Amino acid sequence: MKFIFTRDTWQEIFGAIRKNKMRTAITIIGVFWGILLFIVLQGAAKGMENGFEYNFRGMATNSIFLWGQQTGIPYGGFNRNRSMQIELGDTYRIANQIGGVDFVAPRNARGVFGAEAPLVVNNVKSGSYKVFGDYPIIDKIAKKKIRKGRFLNQKDIDDSRKICVIGERILTELFEKDEDPIGQYIKISNVYFQVVGVYKENTTDFFEGDDSIFIPFTTFKKVYNSGDRIGWMVIAGYPDEDIVRIEEEAKTLLKRRYSVHPEDERAFGSANFGEMFGKITGFVKGLKFTALVVGIATILAGVIAIGNILLITVKERTKEIGIRRALGATPGEIRGQIILEAVFLTVLAGILGITTGGLSLRGINAATKNIEDFPFLNPTVSLEYIALALLIMITLGSLIGLIPAQRAVSVRPIEALREE
């Protein structure tokens, strides 16, 4: 192995490269493109993963939405098409009787699902906006970006306070420019509410947007006389719990309580956000795996091209190899030099590809930095992946170099010296 560190060895390698500059450049392009593709695709996949994690930060991703609909099967003396109205007590039953449930948040609303939105008035300005009756725990479902003031708290619930948190669009449409809304009163459905907070639109909002108003759940009950009826509930499971199982058990519990046929799938509707989020993360993992396969395959194709070029080089240097053998060069030295040349070209192409890939990811990050609607953030490639790529290149370069190296060793000195 001493020949690796000798000056003559590297002079011969660089001499061969200088003699065939164009051929060498074309040779390393395959490996360069492969590692570049590997870095960019892996970085892009990581950027999407970071984007989804950022957009869904502070959100109970392992959760479901559940509401009452109409029965589809007659049962227990009741006809089909019976309306199911879930109640506040159902949330406590689900939270206490189903394992793995972190919390349950009941919700009520006006102005959603096609219903007419309540009129909201501030002095001479007015507009129709969605109104939600919530508990403070709803902030754990989808974290609200509070721009001014605060969100709902437990004291608001206990005292049924007439306070509200409004969206930025309402601030723009009902208040003067640079006017501070905190502490002021607006009229919602002919009832005065004091504004205590303003929130910004969040990409994880399902249908609230920035044109909604949040008021305490208990206050909503009194203003709209909803009693214990709720529009829907959000059930959040612990991170490692099977949210599909929780969904099935919650529906089974409600079916027993309201005398619904066990096989009736229409009575209660649901949207399993945990399952949808699982599909999103599965897509990202699949994208990363695809990038890994495509990158390695492209690198392999480039390394094979290097092997083919070296075979041609060995043939052209037959006389030179014969002279070296005649002067006492061992087969190991000949073989080692050819393999070293293959590894050098492979690693050189890889380093160029990694550097270009890193610069490309930096450019992509700068270009997508201010795009809020696209889930993409900080595309990077871990050092483990880069080390893996380099290891693969060195291994493949060594293996592919064995073919021309063995060809060089098989040349007999006397025959090589006759080569013209």
C-alpha positions as CSV (number, residue, x, y, z in Angstrom):
1,M,0.0,0.0,0.0
2,K,3.1,2.3,0.2
3,F,2.7,3.1,-3.5
4,I,-0.4,5.1,-2.7
5,F,1.7,7.8,-1.0
6,T,4.5,7.9,-3.6
7,R,5.0,10.8,-5.9
8,D,5.5,8.7,-9.0
9,T,2.1,7.0,-8.5
10,W,0.2,10.3,-8.5
11,Q,2.3,11.7,-11.3
12,E,1.2,8.8,-13.5
13,I,-2.4,9.2,-12.5
14,F,-2.4,13.0,-13.3
15,G,-0.4,12.4,-16.4
16,A,-3.0,10.0,-17.7
17,I,-5.8,12.5,-16.9
18,R,-4.0,15.3,-18.7
19,K,-3.5,13.2,-21.8
20,N,-7.2,12.5,-22.0
21,K,-8.9,15.6,-20.5
22,M,-12.1,15.3,-22.5
23,R,-12.4,11.6,-21.9
24,T,-11.9,12.2,-18.2
25,A,-14.4,15.0,-18.0
26,I,-17.0,12.9,-19.8
27,T,-16.2,10.0,-17.5
28,I,-16.8,11.8,-14.2
29,I,-20.0,13.5,-15.4
30,G,-22.0,10.3,-14.8
31,V,-20.9,10.1,-11.2
32,F,-21.1,13.9,-10.7
33,W,-24.7,13.9,-12.0
34,G,-25.6,10.9,-9.8
35,I,-24.4,12.4,-6.6
36,L,-25.9,15.8,-7.5
37,L,-29.2,14.1,-8.1
38,F,-28.9,12.2,-4.9
39,I,-28.2,15.3,-2.8
40,V,-30.9,17.5,-4.5
41,L,-33.6,14.9,-4.2
42,Q,-32.7,14.0,-0.6
43,G,-32.6,17.6,0.3
44,A,-35.9,18.4,-1.4
45,A,-37.6,15.5,0.4
46,K,-36.2,16.7,3.7
47,G,-37.4,20.2,2.8
48,M,-40.9,18.9,2.3
49,E,-40.7,17.0,5.6
50,N,-39.6,20.1,7.4
51,G,-42.3,22.1,5.7
52,F,-45.1,19.7,6.9
53,E,-43.7,19.6,10.4
54,Y,-43.5,23.4,10.5
55,N,-47.0,23.8,9.2
56,F,-48.5,21.3,11.6
57,R,-46.4,22.4,14.6
58,G,-48.4,22.8,17.8
59,M,-51.2,20.7,16.3
60,A,-52.7,17.5,17.5
61,T,-52.0,15.5,14.4
62,N,-53.2,12.2,15.9
63,S,-56.8,13.3,16.0
64,I,-60.2,12.9,14.4
65,F,-63.3,15.1,13.9
66,L,-66.6,13.4,14.7
67,W,-70.2,14.6,14.2
68,G,-73.8,13.4,14.0
69,Q,-75.6,12.7,10.7
70,Q,-78.6,10.6,9.8
71,T,-79.1,6.9,10.4
72,G,-79.1,4.6,7.3
73,I,-80.5,1.4,8.9
74,P,-83.8,1.1,10.9
75,Y,-83.0,-0.1,14.4
76,G,-84.6,-0.4,17.9
77,G,-88.0,0.7,16.7
78,F,-86.7,3.8,14.9
79,N,-86.9,4.4,11.2
80,R,-84.0,5.3,9.0
81,N,-82.9,8.9,8.4
82,R,-83.2,9.7,12.1
83,S,-81.0,12.7,12.9
84,M,-78.2,12.2,15.3
85,Q,-77.4,15.1,17.7
86,I,-74.4,14.5,19.8
87,E,-74.2,16.3,23.2
88,L,-71.6,17.7,25.5
89,G,-71.8,14.6,27.8
90,D,-70.7,12.4,24.9
91,T,-67.3,14.1,25.0
92,Y,-66.8,13.1,28.7
93,R,-67.9,9.5,28.0
94,I,-65.4,9.2,25.2
95,A,-62.6,10.7,27.2
96,N,-63.2,8.5,30.2
97,Q,-64.2,5.2,28.6
98,I,-61.9,4.9,25.6
99,G,-58.2,4.1,26.1
100,G,-55.5,6.2,24.5
101,V,-57.6,9.4,24.3
102,D,-55.6,12.5,25.3
103,F,-58.4,15.0,25.3
104,V,-61.8,15.7,23.6
105,A,-62.8,19.2,22.5
106,P,-66.5,19.9,21.9
107,R,-67.2,22.7,19.3
108,N,-70.1,24.7,18.2
109,A,-70.3,27.2,15.3
110,R,-72.5,29.6,13.3
111,G,-71.8,30.4,9.7
112,V,-70.1,27.1,8.6
113,F,-71.2,24.3,6.3
114,G,-73.3,26.6,4.2
115,A,-75.3,28.1,7.2
116,E,-75.8,31.9,7.3
117,A,-73.1,33.7,9.2
118,P,-74.0,36.0,12.1
119,L,-73.9,39.8,11.6
120,V,-71.1,41.5,13.4
121,V,-71.2,45.3,13.9
122,N,-68.6,47.9,15.0
123,N,-70.0,51.4,15.0
124,V,-71.0,52.1,11.4
125,K,-69.1,49.1,9.9
126,S,-70.6,45.6,9.8
127,G,-70.1,42.3,8.1
128,S,-71.1,38.6,8.4
129,Y,-68.5,36.3,9.9
130,K,-68.2,32.8,11.3
131,V,-68.5,32.4,15.1
132,F,-67.1,29.5,17.0
133,G,-67.9,28.5,20.6
134,D,-64.8,26.8,22.0
135,Y,-62.9,25.7,25.1
136,P,-59.3,26.9,25.4
137,I,-58.2,23.4,24.7
138,I,-59.0,24.0,21.0
139,D,-55.7,25.8,20.9
140,K,-54.0,22.4,21.3
141,I,-55.8,21.1,18.2
142,A,-54.5,23.9,15.9
143,K,-52.3,26.5,17.6
144,K,-53.6,30.0,17.0
145,K,-51.0,32.7,16.0
146,I,-52.0,35.5,18.3
147,R,-51.0,38.9,16.9
148,K,-52.4,41.0,19.7
149,G,-53.9,40.3,23.1
150,R,-54.7,36.7,24.1
151,F,-56.8,33.6,23.3
152,L,-59.6,32.1,25.4
153,N,-58.8,30.9,28.9
154,Q,-60.6,28.8,31.6
155,K,-61.8,31.9,33.5
156,D,-63.7,32.9,30.3
157,I,-65.5,29.6,30.3
158,D,-66.2,29.5,34.1
159,D,-67.7,33.0,34.1
160,S,-69.3,32.8,30.6
161,R,-67.6,36.0,29.7
162,K,-68.7,38.0,26.7
163,I,-65.3,38.3,25.2
164,C,-64.0,37.3,21.7
165,V,-60.9,36.8,19.7
166,I,-61.2,38.0,16.1
167,G,-59.3,37.3,12.9
168,E,-57.1,39.7,11.0
169,R,-59.5,40.1,8.2
170,I,-62.2,41.3,10.7
171,L,-59.7,43.7,12.2
172,T,-59.1,45.2,8.7
173,E,-62.8,45.4,7.7
174,L,-64.4,46.6,11.0
175,F,-61.7,48.8,12.5
176,E,-59.9,51.9,11.3
177,K,-56.3,51.6,10.2
178,D,-53.8,51.6,13.1
179,E,-56.8,51.4,15.5
180,D,-56.2,49.1,18.5
181,P,-59.2,46.7,18.8
182,I,-58.1,45.3,22.2
183,G,-60.6,46.3,24.9
184,Q,-63.2,47.6,22.4
185,Y,-66.7,46.2,22.0
186,I,-68.3,44.8,18.9
187,K,-71.9,43.5,18.5
188,I,-72.3,39.8,17.5
189,S,-75.9,38.7,16.9
190,N,-77.0,41.8,18.8
191,V,-74.9,41.0,21.8
192,Y,-71.9,43.1,22.8
193,F,-68.5,41.3,23.1
194,Q,-65.2,42.8,24.2
195,V,-62.3,42.1,21.9
196,V,-59.4,40.5,23.9
197,G,-57.3,39.1,21.0
198,V,-56.5,39.2,17.3
199,Y,-55.1,36.1,15.6
200,K,-53.3,35.6,12.2
201,E,-54.5,33.0,9.7
202,N,-52.8,29.7,10.1
203,T,-52.1,27.2,7.3
204,T,-53.4,24.4,9.6
205,D,-56.8,26.1,10.1
206,F,-59.4,23.7,8.7
207,F,-62.2,26.2,8.0
208,E,-61.7,29.1,10.5
209,G,-59.5,31.2,8.3
210,D,-58.9,34.8,9.3
211,D,-62.6,35.8,9.1
212,S,-63.8,34.0,12.2
213,I,-64.5,34.9,15.8
214,F,-63.9,32.7,18.8
215,I,-66.0,33.1,21.9
216,P,-66.2,30.9,25.1
217,F,-68.2,27.7,24.7
218,T,-70.4,28.5,27.7
219,T,-71.2,32.0,26.3
220,F,-72.1,30.5,22.9
221,K,-74.6,28.3,24.7
222,K,-76.4,31.3,26.2
223,V,-76.3,33.5,23.2
224,Y,-77.6,30.9,20.7
225,N,-79.5,28.8,23.2
226,S,-77.8,25.6,22.1
227,G,-78.0,23.8,25.4
228,D,-75.9,20.7,25.6
229,R,-75.9,20.2,21.9
230,I,-72.6,20.4,20.1
231,G,-71.9,20.6,16.4
232,W,-68.9,18.2,16.4
233,M,-66.1,17.1,18.6
234,V,-62.3,16.7,18.1
235,I,-60.8,13.6,19.7
236,A,-57.0,13.6,20.1
237,G,-55.2,10.4,20.9
238,Y,-51.7,10.2,22.4
239,P,-48.9,10.2,19.8
240,D,-48.3,6.5,19.7
241,E,-52.0,5.4,19.9
242,D,-53.9,3.9,17.0
243,I,-56.3,6.7,16.0
244,V,-58.2,4.4,13.7
245,R,-59.1,2.2,16.7
246,I,-60.1,5.2,18.7
247,E,-62.4,6.4,15.9
248,E,-64.1,3.0,15.7
249,E,-64.5,2.7,19.4
250,A,-65.9,6.2,19.7
251,K,-68.5,5.5,17.0
252,T,-69.4,2.2,18.7
253,L,-70.0,4.0,22.0
254,L,-72.2,6.6,20.4
255,K,-74.2,3.9,18.5
256,R,-75.0,2.1,21.7
257,R,-76.0,5.4,23.4
258,Y,-78.3,6.5,20.6
259,S,-79.7,3.0,19.7
260,V,-78.1,2.9,16.3
261,H,-77.5,-0.3,14.3
262,P,-74.0,-1.5,14.9
263,E,-73.3,-1.7,11.2
264,D,-74.8,1.7,10.4
265,E,-72.0,3.7,8.8
266,R,-74.1,6.8,8.0
267,A,-75.2,7.8,11.5
268,F,-71.9,9.4,12.5
269,G,-69.5,11.1,10.2
270,S,-65.8,11.5,10.9
271,A,-62.6,12.8,9.4
272,N,-59.5,11.0,10.6
273,F,-56.8,13.7,10.5
274,G,-54.3,11.3,12.1
275,E,-54.8,8.8,9.2
276,M,-54.4,11.6,6.6
277,F,-51.3,12.9,8.3
278,G,-49.9,9.4,8.3
279,K,-50.4,9.2,4.6
280,I,-48.5,12.5,4.2
281,T,-45.6,11.3,6.2
282,G,-45.7,8.0,4.3
283,F,-45.5,10.0,1.0
284,V,-42.5,11.9,2.3
285,K,-40.8,8.7,3.4
286,G,-41.5,7.2,0.0
287,L,-40.1,10.3,-1.7
288,K,-36.9,10.0,0.3
289,F,-36.6,6.3,-0.5
290,T,-37.1,7.0,-4.2
291,A,-34.5,9.7,-4.1
292,L,-32.1,7.2,-2.5
293,V,-32.7,4.5,-5.1
294,V,-32.5,7.0,-8.1
295,G,-29.4,8.6,-6.7
296,I,-27.6,5.3,-6.1
297,A,-28.6,3.9,-9.5
298,T,-27.3,7.0,-11.2
299,I,-24.0,6.8,-9.3
300,L,-23.7,3.2,-10.2
301,A,-24.2,4.0,-13.9
302,G,-21.5,6.6,-13.7
303,V,-19.0,4.3,-11.9
304,I,-19.6,1.7,-14.6
305,A,-18.7,4.3,-17.2
306,I,-15.5,5.0,-15.3
307,G,-14.7,1.3,-15.5
308,N,-15.3,1.2,-19.2
309,I,-13.1,4.2,-19.8
310,L,-10.3,2.7,-17.7
311,L,-10.5,-0.5,-19.8
312,I,-9.8,1.6,-22.9
313,T,-7.0,3.4,-21.0
314,V,-5.4,0.1,-20.1
315,K,-5.4,-1.0,-23.7
316,E,-3.8,2.3,-24.8
317,R,-1.1,1.9,-22.1
318,T,-0.3,-1.7,-22.8
319,K,3.3,-0.9,-23.8
320,E,3.8,1.3,-20.8
321,I,2.5,-1.4,-18.5
322,G,4.8,-4.0,-20.1
323,I,7.8,-1.7,-19.6
324,R,6.9,-1.3,-15.9
325,R,6.5,-5.0,-15.5
326,A,9.9,-5.6,-17.2
327,L,11.5,-3.1,-14.8
328,G,10.2,-5.1,-11.8
329,A,6.8,-3.7,-11.0
330,T,4.7,-6.3,-9.2
331,P,1.2,-7.3,-10.3
332,G,-0.1,-5.8,-7.0
333,E,1.4,-2.4,-7.8
334,I,-0.1,-2.4,-11.3
335,R,-3.4,-3.5,-10.0
336,G,-3.3,-1.0,-7.2
337,Q,-2.6,1.9,-9.4
338,I,-5.5,1.2,-11.7
339,I,-7.9,0.8,-8.8
340,L,-6.5,4.0,-7.2
341,E,-7.2,5.9,-10.4
342,A,-10.8,4.6,-10.5
343,V,-11.4,5.5,-6.8
344,F,-9.8,9.0,-7.4
345,L,-12.0,9.8,-10.3
346,T,-15.1,8.5,-8.5
347,V,-14.4,10.5,-5.3
348,L,-13.4,13.6,-7.3
349,A,-16.7,13.5,-9.2
350,G,-18.5,12.8,-5.9
351,I,-17.0,15.8,-4.1
352,L,-17.9,18.1,-7.1
353,G,-21.4,16.7,-7.0
354,I,-21.8,17.2,-3.3
355,T,-20.6,20.7,-3.5
356,T,-22.8,21.6,-6.4
357,G,-25.8,19.9,-4.7
358,G,-25.2,21.9,-1.5
359,L,-25.2,25.1,-3.5
360,S,-28.3,24.0,-5.4
361,L,-30.2,23.3,-2.1
362,R,-29.1,26.7,-0.8
363,G,-30.5,28.4,-4.0
364,I,-33.8,26.4,-3.7
365,N,-34.1,27.4,-0.1
366,A,-33.7,31.1,-0.9
367,A,-36.2,30.8,-3.8
368,T,-38.9,29.2,-1.6
369,K,-38.2,31.0,1.6
370,N,-41.2,33.4,1.4
371,I,-43.7,31.0,-0.2
372,E,-46.1,30.3,2.7
373,D,-48.6,28.2,0.8
374,F,-46.0,25.6,-0.1
375,P,-44.9,23.2,2.6
376,F,-41.1,23.5,2.0
377,L,-38.5,24.6,4.6
378,N,-34.7,24.3,5.0
379,P,-33.8,21.5,2.5
380,T,-30.8,19.8,3.9
381,V,-29.0,16.5,3.7
382,S,-27.7,14.8,6.8
383,L,-24.0,14.1,7.2
384,E,-24.9,10.4,7.5
385,Y,-26.3,10.4,4.0
386,I,-23.3,12.2,2.6
387,A,-21.0,9.8,4.3
388,L,-23.1,6.9,3.0
389,A,-22.8,8.3,-0.6
390,L,-19.0,8.7,-0.3
391,L,-18.7,5.2,1.1
392,I,-20.8,3.8,-1.8
393,M,-18.6,5.7,-4.3
394,I,-15.3,4.4,-2.8
395,T,-16.6,0.9,-2.7
396,L,-18.0,0.9,-6.2
397,G,-14.9,2.7,-7.5
398,S,-12.7,0.0,-6.0
399,L,-14.9,-2.9,-7.3
400,I,-15.2,-1.4,-10.8
401,G,-11.5,-0.7,-10.9
402,L,-10.7,-4.4,-10.4
403,I,-11.9,-5.2,-14.0
404,P,-9.4,-3.0,-15.9
405,A,-6.8,-3.7,-13.1
406,Q,-7.0,-7.4,-13.7
407,R,-6.8,-6.7,-17.5
408,A,-3.6,-4.8,-16.9
409,V,-2.1,-7.5,-14.7
410,S,-2.9,-10.2,-17.3
411,V,-0.7,-8.4,-19.9
412,R,2.6,-10.3,-20.4
413,P,5.7,-8.0,-20.4
414,I,7.2,-9.6,-23.6
415,E,3.9,-9.2,-25.5
416,A,3.4,-5.7,-24.2
417,L,6.8,-4.6,-25.4
418,R,5.9,-5.9,-28.9
419,E,2.7,-3.7,-28.9
420,E,2.9,-0.9,-31.4
